[in-house]
Amino acid sequence: MDGPWQIGHTTAEDYGRLAAETAKAMRQVDPDIELVACGSSNASMPTFGAWEATVLDHAFEHVDYLSLHAYYEQHGDDRASFLAASAGMDRFIDGVVATADHVAAKKRSRKKLMLSFDEWNLWQESRFAGHTNLEWERAPRLIEDTYTVQDAVVFGSLLMSLLRHSDRVAIACLAQLVNVIGPIRAEPDRPAWAQTIFYPFALTARHARGDVLRVQTATGLYDTTEHGEVPLVDVVATHDAETGDVTVFAMNRHVSEPALLDIDLRAFGDLVVAEHLYLGGDELDAANSIETPERIAPSRGGGHDTDGRRLRASLPPVSWNMLRLVPRS
């Protein structure tokens, strides 16, 4: 609602009042309904922060979630900033949380407003002509972006950011799923195939189970144009108390050097590495296609060992990694 390009564009004051009154009317019909108020279209909007604060001043007591949207792409040759996209997502989420908690404190409310990251993905938006520059035609092909190995690494790091903020991000919707900036591509009368970004999504959905752990990472930093200093290595982990499994997701942003991952596992008993898969390495610009649908898939990592108390693993340059540990017994 905050974007001047949007149908129904309005001010934060007018939208906040309307959202509050609409929420009250909807709850009269269904008291158990869960409602999302519209936040900023993205973190670079000139009204970001002020929009959220004003809307929540009116609607805080009447909604359950506040929405976020973000799309990421590499600008020119700035690979360093693109590899740090998840640092931008971290700051975006932290900023919205801080604003929501500020409004809660101002209203002396104990309510912890949750977030709905209801649009996120990689999108080569700079290559899109824009909806006002398109010819009128039936079922046109639109933004069928092709994703590379490097895209998969960055995409995996965005999933790590969402996991890291799972205490406040209750909903996160990938936009979109098939063909239109999708992890899956399809053509008429041909088998569908997986794009590179499909794999971190599938692996995270399958193996990120139980509780997200608080991970303290000690690593070097590097400088980026868009995000300032960013850690060279990023790590998130989950623990499934029911099975005892620990899953570690790790990203190495260094463009030429592998990173040594060293993790203390003493709190989880005697664990062994059941699987180490990664995307990254030398062919960062490689992609899957209808002619070569299986060219890119996760590779098996070999440089890891554990004595049950510590995990040591080698992370290839520019790579997203998943290491799955299970009880030795």
N, C-alpha and C positions, 0 to 999 in steps of 0.2 A: 504493500500500500504506500510505501514511502518513495517509490520511484516515479519520476515524472513521465516515464514512458508507459506506465501501467494504466489500464482502464480502471477508473475508480480511485485514482491517486488523490490523496487528501493529506491534511496535516495530522501530526501526532495527537494534538488536542481533540480534533474532531473524530479521528479514528478511535482513540481511547474511550471517549464517551460512548460512541456507537457500539464498540466491542463490549463494554460493561453492560449496557442496556440489553443488547442481544443475548449475552450470556445469561442474564437474569430471566429473560423470556424462555430461553431454551431449557433452563433448569426447572421451570414450572411444568414443562412437558415431561422431562426425564431428569429427575434429581441426580441420577448416577452418571450422567454424561460427563466425559472428560473433554475439556476445551483448550485449544491452542490459540494464543494471541499472536498476531503477526509482528515479528521483529524486523530489523533492517534487512534490506535485500542482500547486502554484503557488508563486510567490515570497512570497505573503502568509501561508503556513502558519507557525504559531508555531515549528515545528521546522525550518524551512528553514535550510540550511547545516549545522546539526548532523546532520540526517538524512543528507545526502550524505557528510559526513565519516565518520560511523559505518559506513554501508553500505560505503564504499570501504575502510575499514580492514580489512574482512573480504574483500571481493570484488575489490579493485583488480587483482590479478594475473590474475583469471579472466574479466574482461569486457572488451569493446572500446569500449563506449559507456555513457554515463549519460543518462537521459531527462530532458526538461523538458516542461512543459505551461503554456500561457498563453492566456487569452481576454481580450479587451479590449472595453469599452463606455463610452459617455459617461454619467457620473453627474450627473443633474439638468441644470443649466445650465452645467456646468463644461466648456465647449468647449476652453478653453486646455489643460487637462490631457489631454483626449482626443486633441488634435492632437499631443501629446507622448508618445503611447503607445510609440513606438519607443524613446524614451529609457529608459522602463521596461524594455523588452525588452533593450536594451543592458546595463543594469545587472544584469538577471537572468542573462544569459549570462556576463557578466564575473564575477559572483559564483560561479557554478558552476565556471567555469574556474579561478578562484583556489583554490577548495576542492580540486578534483581535483589541481592542481599542488602544493598543500600536502601532500596525502597522498603524492604521488609523491616529493616531497623528503624527507618523513619516512621513507619506505621506501627512500630512496636509489636510486630507480628512474629510468631514462632514458625510460621509457614516457610518451608523450603521449596521455592518454585523450581520446577524441573525444566529442562530444555528439550526441544524437539528439533534436531538437525535434519529438517525435512527435505533438504536438497543439498547433495554434495557429490562431487565427482571431479575427474579431470575433463577439461573441455578446451579445445583449441578455438576459443571464442574469437580471437583476433582474425581468424580465417572465415568467420561466418559473416555473410553479407548483411544480415539483419532482416527482420521480418518485413520491414517497409521497403526493402529493395528486391523482393522476390517476385518473379512472374507468377500469375495465377495459373495453377495447374492441379490436376487430380493426383493425389498420393505422391507428391514429390519426394525425392531422396533429400533428407535434411540432416546435417551434421553427423554423418556416418564416419566419425573419426576412427582412424587406425591407431592402435596403441602399441607402443614399443616396449622393450625390456625395461628401459629406464622409466617409462610410465608405470610399469608394474611395481617397480621399487618404490616410487613415490606414492602410488596408490596404497601399497601395503603400509607405508608410514602413516597415512591418513587414518587407516583402520586402527593403528596403534594409538593415535591421538584420541580417537573416540573411545577406545577401551580405557585409556588412562583417565578419562573424564566420565566414566560410567556411573559415578556417584551422583552426577547431575544431568548427564545426557541420557534420558530415558528412552528416546526414540531417535533413530538415525536411518534415513531413507536414501538409498543410492538412486541417483537420477542419471540415466534411465537404465533399462535392462537389456533390450534387444535393438540392435542397429543404431538408434539415436543415442549417441555417446554411450553405447552399451558394452558390457563385458561379453556379450554373445552377439554374433553376426549370423544372418540368415539370408538366403536367396530363394526365390521360388523354385520348387522341385529339386532342391539341392540340400544335402545335409547341413545343419547349422554347425558352426565351429566356435571355439573359445578364443577370445582375445587374451592378450597377456595379462590384463588386469583381472580376468576371471579367477586366476589361480590364488592370489592372496585373499580374495574375497571368500572363495570356497574353503581354503584351509583355515582361515580365521573363524568362519562360521562353524566349521566342524570341530575344531579343537580348542577354541577359547571357551572353557567351561569352568563353572564355579565362581570363585572370587578373583577379582583383579588385585594383584599385590602392589603395594607401594615399593617401587624400585628406586634405589639411590644409585645413580650411575656416576662414576668418576672417569672422565674422558677429556681429551683435548678439545679445543674449540677452533672454528675457522670463521672467517668473516664473509658476510654476504651483503649484497647491495640492498636487498629488500627487507631482511630480517635481522641484520646486525650479526653479532657473534652467536653461533649455533654449535651444539655438541657434534663432534664427528661421529659418535656412536649413540644410538637411541635404543632403549630397551624397555619392553613391557612384558609382564608375566602373569599367568593365571594359575590358580591352584584349585583342583577339584577334590574337595575333602572326601567325597564318596569313594573315589577310585584311588586317590593319592597321587594322581598325575599332575605334573607341572609342565606347562607349555610356555616356552620363551619365544617372544618375537623380537628380533633385533635387526637394526638397520646400520650399515656402514656407509657413511657419506663420502669417505675418502675416494678420490677418483683414480688413485694408482696403487695404494697400499692396502693390504689386508689388515684387519683389526683382530686382536686377541680378546675374546670374550672370556672373562673369569668371574664365575658366580659362586657365592657361598650357599650351599644347599643344606646345611646342617639342620635347619628347622624342619625339614621334610622327610627325614629318614634316608634310607639307602636307595638312591635312584640310579637308573641307568638310562642312556640315550636310546630311545626306541626308533627315533627318526630325526634326521636333519635334512631339511629341504630348503633350497634357496633359489631366488631369481636374481640375476645380475651377471657380473663378469665382463667379458670382452665385447660382446655384440650388443651394445646398449641400444642401437638403432634398429635391431632386428624385430620383426613382427610376424604374426600369423596371418594367413590369407586364405582365400578359397582354394588356391592352388596348393598351398603348403599349410594346411590347418593345424599340423602338429609340430611345426618347426620349433616353437618355443613352448616349453613346459618346465616345471620345477626340476632342478638338478639335485642330486644327492650330495650333501657335503661330507667330506671325509675327515677333515681335520678336527676331531673332537675326542675328548676322553673325560671320564669321571671316575673318582674313587669312592663315589657315594656321598662325599662331603663337599666336593667342589666340582664344578663343570668348567672345562676349558675348551673353547671352540674357536676355530679360525673363520672369520667372516670375510668373504671376498670383497674386493673393491666395488663400490656402488652396488650394494646388494641388500635385499630384504630376505631375512632368514626366519624359519620356524624350526625350533628344536623341541621335540616332545620327549619328556622324561617320565618314566614309569617306575614303580617300586620293583626292586630287584627280584622279589619273590614271585 
